[in-house]
Amino acid sequence: MIIQVSGYQKSVCVFLFLFLFCSYAVAQTAGKLTGVITDTKGNAVETASVSLNNSLVTLSDEQGRFTLMGIKSGEYDYRVSCLGYEEVRGKAAFKGDGTDRLDVKLKPLALTLHEVTVTARQQKHGLKIGNRAGRYPPYPAQERCRYASVIARCTNRKPVIEQSWTG
């Protein structure tokens, strides 16, 4: 039994073969990179930035895990950083077949705080009329009470409220 194949059928078969072969070849050239970012005590570091060649960037999740897609075989410069930790830089070669892994330990920064002294001066604001001094404009009694109670809470003192104003 002889089967005759038309030109159209040959073209479709060749197209399907090339499509399947090319998709297989593309799938083999780009893979994924996975890893875990931890601190020196082994605790997961959340929201650590992982970048390859300053172009592929991702963040680690709450377990310190990350995944970068589209990794081709070759050598990459990597950088891992997170607030409160020293930045880690290095070079690594990846196969690009989906089995690549990069686990990094970050060293916490030694944060030191210096003593800060705050000094304030109180100045009197007012208006002199003749030989009498007073505040301008005079505040209503309820407003004076409100300000006095706020000041008393901040200074841990009993509020002192003027009941009269001379102007």
TIZA-624367 format. One line per 3 residues: for each residue x, y, z of N, C-alpha, C. Coordinates in Angstrom, 2 decimals, m for minus. Each point is the difference from the previous one (the first is absolute). Example, Ala and Ser with C-alpha at 12.3 -4.5 7.8 and 13.67 -1.06 7.14 Angstrom:
% TIZA-624367
13.19/m5.69/7.80/m0.89/1.19/0.00/0.90/1.20/0.00 | m0.35/1.05/m0.72/0.82/1.19/0.06/m0.77/1.09/0.73
//
This chain:
% TIZA-624367
0.83/m1.16/0.00/m0.83/1.16/0.00/0.88/1.24/0.00 | m0.24/0.84/m0.93/0.78/1.22/m0.16/m0.90/1.19/0.33 | 0.53/0.86/0.88/m0.76/1.21/0.38/0.67/1.18/m0.66
m0.78/0.75/m0.68/0.54/1.19/m0.63/m0.27/1.21/0.91 | 1.02/0.82/0.16/m0.09/1.18/0.86/0.11/1.22/m0.90 | m0.93/0.90/0.17/0.01/1.20/m0.83/1.03/1.00/0.52
0.27/1.03/m0.77/0.95/1.04/0.40/m0.47/0.75/1.25 | m1.29/0.21/0.10/m0.58/0.68/1.17/0.24/m0.82/1.26 | m0.22/m1.30/m0.07/0.18/m0.87/1.16/1.47/m0.06/0.40
0.90/0.01/m0.97/1.43/0.02/0.31/0.36/1.29/0.75 | m0.54/1.10/m0.46/0.29/1.30/0.63/m0.49/0.03/1.43 | m1.19/m0.55/0.25/m0.56/m0.03/1.36/0.87/m0.88/0.90
0.43/m1.14/m0.51/0.85/m0.89/0.80/1.33/0.66/0.33 | 0.61/0.66/m0.96/1.27/0.68/0.24/m0.20/1.13/1.01 | m1.07/0.76/m0.14/m0.29/1.09/0.93/m0.18/m0.51/1.42
m0.77/m1.08/0.17/m0.21/m0.57/1.33/1.31/m0.51/0.60 | 0.80/m0.66/m0.81/1.29/m0.49/0.49/0.89/1.15/0.46 | 0.11/1.05/m0.81/0.82/1.16/0.37/m0.56/0.70/1.23
m1.31/0.13/0.11/m0.62/0.66/1.15/0.33/m0.75/1.29 | m0.17/m1.31/m0.02/0.29/m0.80/1.18/1.48/0.01/0.34 | 0.87/m0.09/m0.98/1.43/0.01/0.23/0.46/1.35/0.55
m0.48/1.09/m0.57/0.40/1.34/0.45/m0.50/0.29/1.41 | m1.22/m0.39/0.31/m0.51/0.25/1.35/0.78/m0.81/1.02 | 0.41/m1.21/m0.36/0.82/m0.81/0.90/1.37/0.66/0.19
0.59/0.52/m1.07/1.31/0.65/0.08/m0.08/1.27/0.84 | m1.06/0.78/m0.15/m0.15/1.23/0.79/m0.20/m0.34/1.46 | m0.76/m1.02/0.29/m0.24/m0.40/1.39/1.30/m0.43/0.67
0.95/m0.51/m0.76/1.25/m0.46/0.58/0.98/1.15/0.21 | m0.15/1.13/m0.66/0.97/1.08/0.11/m0.32/0.97/1.12 | m1.19/0.09/0.49/m0.35/0.92/1.08/m0.67/m0.78/1.12
0.50/0.18/1.19/m0.54/m0.73/1.14/m0.33/0.94/1.13 | m0.01/m0.54/1.19/m0.29/0.82/1.17/1.07/m0.20/1.04 | 0.16/1.01/0.82/0.94/m0.02/1.11/m0.80/0.12/1.28
0.23/m0.90/0.93/m0.69/0.05/1.29/1.05/0.07/1.10 | m0.45/0.41/1.18/0.92/0.07/1.12/m0.69/0.48/1.26 | 0.79/0.08/1.07/m0.50/0.45/1.30/1.00/1.00/0.56
m0.53/1.08/0.56/0.82/1.02/0.65/m0.21/m0.13/1.50 | 1.08/m0.22/0.74/m0.07/m0.13/1.46/1.03/0.93/0.64 | m0.16/0.22/1.31/1.02/0.75/0.73/1.00/m0.99/0.58
0.97/0.50/0.74/1.06/m0.87/0.53/m0.51/m1.00/1.03 | m1.18/0.26/0.58/m0.60/m0.93/0.97/m0.92/m1.03/m0.67 | m0.17/0.11/m1.32/m0.85/m0.93/m0.73/m1.44/0.45/m0.13
m0.33/1.21/0.47/m1.37/0.52/m0.13/m0.22/0.55/m1.41 | m1.18/m0.22/m0.53/m0.34/0.49/m1.34/m0.01/1.53/m0.02 | 0.48/0.56/m1.11/0.01/1.45/m0.18/m1.05/0.34/m1.03
m1.03/0.71/0.45/m1.11/0.39/m0.88/0.33/1.29/m0.73 | m0.47/0.15/m1.20/0.15/1.18/m0.88/1.45/0.33/m0.33 | 0.85/m1.01/m0.06/1.37/0.22/m0.47/m0.04/0.13/m1.52
0.74/0.94/m0.53/0.05/0.22/m1.45/1.11/m0.87/m0.60 | m0.36/m0.77/m1.03/0.96/m0.86/m0.70/0.04/0.47/m1.44 | 1.19/0.36/m0.49/0.10/0.45/m1.39/1.16/m0.69/m0.70
m0.20/m0.30/m1.27/1.02/m0.59/m0.85/0.34/0.98/m1.10 | 1.28/0.32/m0.14/0.49/0.93/m1.02/m0.79/1.33/0.01 | m0.49/0.40/1.13/m0.77/1.24/0.16/m1.20/0.09/m0.94
m0.50/m1.13/m0.48/m1.15/0.04/m0.91/m1.14/m0.89/0.47 | 0.30/m1.19/0.47/m1.04/m0.89/0.53/m0.06/0.20/1.51 | m1.17/0.42/0.50/m0.13/0.33/1.42/m1.25/m0.64/0.57
0.12/m0.48/1.25/m1.16/m0.54/0.72/0.21/0.22/1.49 | m1.05/m0.25/0.79/0.06/0.13/1.45/m0.28/m1.36/0.64 | 0.60/m0.23/1.15/m0.26/m1.25/0.72/m1.32/0.10/0.75
m0.65/m1.15/0.20/m1.28/m0.03/0.71/0.24/m0.15/1.50 | m1.08/m0.24/0.77/0.12/m0.08/1.47/0.85/m1.19/0.47 | 0.18/m1.01/m0.83/0.89/m1.11/0.35/1.41/0.19/m0.56
0.25/1.16/m0.60/1.31/0.30/m0.57/0.22/m0.58/m1.39 | m1.03/m0.63/m0.58/0.14/m0.64/m1.31/m0.20/1.02/m1.12 | 0.68/m0.26/m1.12/m0.18/0.84/m1.19/0.12/m0.87/m1.24
m0.55/0.50/m1.10/0.09/m0.67/m1.30/0.19/1.05/m1.07 | 0.96/m0.23/m0.87/0.23/0.85/m1.18/m0.21/m0.85/m1.23 | m0.86/0.45/m0.89/m0.30/m0.73/m1.23/0.83/0.57/m1.16
0.15/m0.80/m1.03/0.68/0.46/m1.22/1.52/0.00/0.12 | 0.55/m0.87/0.83/1.46/m0.08/0.17/0.59/m0.86/m1.11 | 0.91/0.57/m0.75/0.70/m0.75/m1.03/1.33/m0.46/0.55
0.58/m1.00/m0.62/1.29/m0.50/0.48/1.05/1.08/m0.19 | 0.91/0.05/0.97/1.06/1.00/m0.07/0.40/0.46/1.38 | 0.92/0.96/0.02/0.49/0.56/1.25/m0.71/1.32/0.28
m0.41/0.19/1.25/m0.75/1.19/0.41/0.66/0.64/1.22 | m0.10/1.32/0.06/0.33/0.73/1.22/m1.29/0.10/0.80 | 0.05/m0.39/1.27/m1.20/0.10/0.82/0.22/0.96/1.15
m1.10/0.57/0.49/0.02/0.93/1.13/m1.22/m0.29/0.85 | 0.21/m0.20/1.30/m1.09/m0.25/0.94/0.10/1.05/1.10 | m1.09/0.72/0.24/0.02/1.05/1.02/m1.34/0.07/0.70
0.04/0.49/1.24/m1.21/0.19/0.79/0.33/1.03/1.08 | m0.96/0.81/0.36/0.18/1.02/1.01/0.39/m0.66/1.32 | 1.07/0.48/0.62/0.46/m0.56/1.27/1.03/m1.10/m0.15
0.39/m0.33/m1.26/0.98/m1.06/m0.25/1.07/0.51/m0.95 | 1.18/m0.60/0.09/1.06/0.34/m0.95/m0.33/m0.58/m1.36 | 0.33/0.75/m1.04/m0.25/m0.45/m1.37/1.00/m1.10/m0.38
m0.48/m0.99/m0.75/0.85/m1.10/m0.47/0.05/0.08/m1.52 | 1.22/m0.01/m0.54/0.21/0.01/m1.45/0.87/m1.19/m0.37 | m0.18/m0.49/m1.22/0.84/m1.10/m0.45/m0.28/m0.36/m1.45
0.68/m1.02/m0.47/m0.19/m0.53/m1.35/m0.38/m1.46/0.13 | m0.88/m0.44/m0.88/m0.40/m1.40/0.00/m0.30/m0.43/m1.43 | 0.30/m1.25/m0.30/m0.30/m0.57/m1.30/m1.25/m0.87/0.13
m0.95/0.20/m0.93/m1.25/m0.74/0.02/m0.15/m0.80/m1.28 | m0.63/m1.16/0.13/m0.23/m0.88/m1.15/m1.21/0.45/m0.82 | m0.98/0.61/0.67/m1.21/0.43/m0.71/m0.96/m1.12/m0.28
0.13/m1.12/0.72/m0.87/m1.15/m0.25/m1.10/m0.15/1.05 | m0.15/0.98/0.88/m1.04/m0.06/1.02/0.45/m0.61/1.32 | 1.25/m0.48/0.05/0.50/m0.60/1.24/0.95/0.95/0.76
0.17/1.20/m0.51/0.94/0.95/0.61/m0.53/0.50/1.34 | 0.93/0.14/0.95/m0.39/0.41/1.35/1.05/0.97/0.53 | m0.47/1.02/0.74/0.88/0.98/0.62/m0.52/0.27/1.41
0.71/m0.51/1.00/m0.35/0.23/1.40/1.02/0.97/0.58 | m0.49/1.04/0.67/0.88/1.05/0.50/m0.29/0.26/1.48 | 1.07/0.20/0.77/m0.12/0.39/1.41/0.39/1.47/0.11
m0.87/0.80/0.61/0.28/1.41/0.19/0.44/0.26/1.43 | 0.98/0.88/0.15/0.52/0.34/1.31/m0.70/1.29/0.47 | m0.59/m0.03/1.22/m0.67/1.21/0.51/1.00/1.14/0.19
m0.46/1.22/m0.26/0.83/1.18/0.25/0.00/0.31/1.49 | 1.13/0.43/0.49/0.08/0.44/1.40/m0.43/1.47/0.03 | m1.22/0.23/0.43/m0.51/1.36/0.04/0.30/0.62/1.36
0.63/1.15/m0.03/0.25/0.71/1.24/m0.66/1.36/m0.07 | m0.61/0.37/1.08/m0.65/1.30/0.08/0.79/0.88/0.94 | 0.20/1.22/m0.39/0.71/0.95/0.84/m1.00/0.80/0.82
0.46/0.48/1.14/m0.85/0.79/0.88/m0.31/1.33/m0.67 | m1.25/0.42/0.13/m0.45/1.26/m0.57/m0.52/0.86/1.14 | 0.47/1.23/0.07/m0.48/0.94/1.01/m0.81/1.08/m0.69
m1.20/0.22/0.48/m0.87/1.02/m0.57/m0.13/1.13/1.02 | 0.29/1.19/m0.42/m0.09/1.17/0.87/m0.99/0.97/m0.61 | m0.86/0.55/0.84/m1.01/0.95/m0.49/0.01/1.22/0.89
m0.35/1.13/m0.57/m0.15/1.23/0.75/m1.42/0.50/m0.16 | m0.52/0.48/1.06/m1.35/0.55/m0.06/0.13/1.51/m0.10 | m0.71/0.57/m0.94/0.01/1.44/m0.17/m1.40/0.52/0.25
m0.06/1.16/0.59/m1.30/0.63/0.21/m0.38/0.76/m1.26 | m1.20/m0.25/m0.45/m0.54/0.75/m1.13/m1.05/0.94/0.57 | 0.06/1.19/m0.38/m1.00/0.91/0.53/0.06/1.37/m0.65
m0.79/0.86/0.50/m0.11/1.34/m0.55/0.05/0.95/1.18 | 0.88/0.95/m0.06/0.08/0.98/1.07/m0.79/1.24/m0.41 | m0.87/0.40/0.90/m0.77/1.22/m0.22/0.30/0.90/1.19
0.70/1.04/m0.26/0.36/0.88/1.12/0.93/m0.77/0.91 | m0.36/m0.10/1.27/0.82/m0.75/0.94/m0.67/m1.30/0.42 | m1.07/m0.41/m0.72/m0.67/m1.25/0.32/0.28/m1.03/m1.09
0.25/m1.23/0.38/0.26/m1.08/m0.96/m1.17/m0.97/0.03 | m0.32/m0.57/m1.12/m1.07/m0.99/m0.06/0.09/m0.83/m1.26 | m0.79/m1.05/m0.06/m0.04/m0.84/m1.20/m0.97/0.61/m0.99
0.34/m0.11/m1.24/m0.90/0.50/m1.04/m0.20/m1.10/m1.01 | m1.14/m0.41/m0.38/m1.29/0.37/0.57/m0.26/m0.83/1.26 | m0.86/0.45/0.87/m0.33/m0.77/1.19/m0.76/m1.26/m0.39
0.33/m1.14/0.63/m0.68/m1.26/m0.29/m1.22/m0.14/0.90 | m1.09/m0.55/m0.53/m1.18/m0.25/0.84/0.34/m1.02/1.08 | m0.78/0.00/1.06/0.27/m0.85/1.16/0.05/m1.48/m0.37
m0.94/m0.47/m0.85/m0.01/m1.43/m0.33/1.24/m0.39/m0.80 | 0.51/0.89/m0.83/1.20/m0.29/m0.76/1.21/m0.05/0.93 | 0.05/0.92/0.97/1.09/m0.01/0.97/m0.02/m1.30/0.80
m1.19/m0.50/0.36/m0.11/m1.26/0.74/0.54/m1.16/m0.83 | m0.35/m0.02/m1.28/0.45/m1.09/m0.87/1.51/0.00/m0.12 | 0.59/1.16/m0.26/1.45/0.09/m0.12/0.69/m0.33/1.31
m0.57/0.45/1.11/0.60/m0.26/1.30/m0.01/m1.49/0.31 | m1.06/m0.71/m0.36/m0.04/m1.43/0.28/0.97/m0.77/m0.89 | 0.19/0.44/m1.24/0.97/m0.65/m0.88/1.41/0.21/0.54
0.30/1.22/0.41/1.32/0.29/0.54/0.22/m0.79/1.28 | m1.03/m0.10/0.83/0.12/m0.73/1.26/0.29/m1.48/m0.26 | m0.65/m0.59/m1.01/0.26/m1.40/m0.32/1.42/m0.21/m0.51
0.48/0.94/m0.78/1.35/m0.14/m0.56/1.08/0.22/1.05 | m0.25/0.83/0.95/1.02/0.32/1.00/m0.23/m0.69/1.33 | m1.07/m0.79/0.12/m0.36/m0.68/1.25/m0.17/0.99/1.17
m0.59/1.12/m0.30/m0.27/1.00/1.03/m1.49/0.26/0.06 | m0.40/0.54/1.12/m1.40/0.37/0.18/m0.29/1.25/m0.83 | m1.12/0.02/m0.72/m0.27/1.17/m0.84/m0.28/1.25/0.84
0.59/1.08/m0.45/m0.25/1.30/0.62/m0.67/0.86/m1.05 | m1.20/0.47/0.31/m0.78/0.75/m0.97/m0.27/1.39/0.54 | 0.36/0.99/m0.82/m0.30/1.39/0.37/m1.48/0.23/m0.21
m0.62/0.63/0.92/m1.43/0.27/m0.13/m0.26/1.40/m0.55 | 0.99/0.84/0.04/m0.23/1.35/m0.52/1.13/0.38/m0.92 | m0.33/0.93/m0.82/1.00/0.49/m0.94/m0.01/1.49/0.06
1.20/0.57/0.08/0.07/1.45/0.01/0.68/0.42/m1.27 | m0.55/0.94/m0.64/0.58/0.39/m1.27/0.12/1.39/m0.18
//
